[in-house]
């Protein structure tokens, strides 16, 4: 296996970007990530993106994103209709083959163009679930109810996750929701999607992110402190939510096993928890202990640009390793209803 590392990262987020289209808000992150990588744009061997055409309402609209990345002279390019964390996985595989030595990955989503909670219903089973048209929040509330019914987790536990995330988000310039709040104050707020409150639900966010990864020789030459990808894997649970245990995440646990995450010893973990109870389930599945700081950026509860939020979790761990704040971190991304598909990435400094 070839050693591969993240060598640069950039992101942009907004509650609602009224002035720019997707191409216009991809350009800054691509330019920033490429410049920070130390590589010239034409020296990056592979370009891949992650997005969702449903967000913009047209077929193959992801192709427009290439205007931001630059597709002339002709480049090696690919795309995944997933969060861009899965695009990073494809780029990692491409480097493992020896076909390329470096890759630019970017993800973007303008969620404010539509009711994204209803739109994501299209990811559910088209025969048994989608005709009922439950929103992603409705399904998450069902999952939260199942978790609370077990008796080991309370609404106060969920509020503690939400409160900590909002407090930590105050130090993140890219968070769109942040405040100094305690558990009691959140519990006093109204329940909007029983048993969830608004603070338990990730905010609708427009945004984009870009990352450059490279094989060992390139990474060491271009980055003073790269974040080495020591393990990465993704797994999927059944799409039918009635045939799996919603209080656990078997796919996350399996991906964690394959990526070497269950050995523990992480200084920080960025979990793509779009709902407060997601964090509880994911932390259990990955065996995270009290010594691991979870979502120090505020996580997806601070900002959640669809199709880029999972990639941002990887970028946030890179940023802390690159700055020397941590030595070992875990990043997680998810896609689909009730934590259906999950990717786990273990990263370390030298």
Buried (B, 14 or more C-beta within 10 A) or exposed (E): EEBBBBBBBBBBBBBEBEEBEBBEBBBBBBBBBBBBBBBEBEEBBBBBBBBBBBBBEEEEBBEBBBEBBBEEEEBEBBBBBBBBBBBBBBBBEBBEEEEBBBBBBBBBBBBBBBEBBBBBBEBBBEEEBEEEEBBBBBBBBBBBBBBBEEEEBEBEBBBBBBBBBBBBBEEBEBBBBBEEBEBEEBBEBEEEBEBBBBBBBBBBBBBBBBBBBBBBEBBBEBBEEBBBBBBBBBBBBEBBBEEBEBBBBBBBBBBBBBBBBBEEEBBBBBBBBBBBBBBBBBBBBBBBEEEBBBBBBBBBBBBBBBBBBBBBBBBBBBBBBBEEEBBBBBBBBBBBBBBBBBBBBBBBBE
